[in-house]
Amino acid sequence: LALGLSDQVNAMNHQAAFAGDLAYQVNDSLKLGLLAGQLYEQSTFLDNTGEGAFGFRNDSSTDFASLYAALQVMPNINLFGRYSVGRTDASKVRSPLMHSFSDIKSDSFALGLAVNGLLSKKTSRYQDHLMLTVSQPMRISSGSVVTDVPVGRTVDGEVIRESERLGLSPSGREIRAKASYVVQAEDKSSVQVVGQVRFQPDHKKDAESETILGRPQYKAYFPV
């Protein structure tokens, strides 16, 4: 059992989190775990920020939990996965244009495969590592907010406002497919190549897929 506390402050907001991690080694190959905690955010919710008419006031809290597992299927091959859910109380959060948030539910997941020594041998001067992952970043699955938007003025100059409750769940679901390949030498210097494809980026249904291929990165190791 492990417990953790984090606190982060920047110019826009204040975030603090408390979490507990319970892991169980089922056998030599399988490990299961549960991570649960609470995130406190000041003047924001789920890391959303804004200024002026879109700036948020007051605080929110999110209860979250993650189930994770790791399975060694061969001496050099491991599978891993994680599924996370959250429930956010943003009932006190307001902005000049938004108020009356309902409970907000969110989720995310990741599945992966890690291979050590894909091309290299244990006796080689170089060792390589391949990691493949498919994931969905955090996505609001349900929740709503009341918008209060000025739509005109009366002849007396009074602002006419129109209120409407809108859903917060996005139209799409972003899925990321990522591959990372690393070659490490005996002196701990390494070369890494990373590639990623984002389907429906930012959870926008009609958004075009994005392919990102990073430049090879070299890291040198200098012993002290």
Protein Blocks (a to p, Z undefined) as FASTA:
>chain_A
ZZdddddddfkbccddddddddddfblmbccdddddddddehiaehiacehjllcedjdd
dddddddddddfbfkbccddddddddddfklgccfkbghiacddddddddddddehklbc
fkbmbdcddddddddddddfbdcddddddfbdcfkopacdddddddfbdfbdcddddddd
ddddfkopacdddddddehihhiaklccddddddddddddddZZ
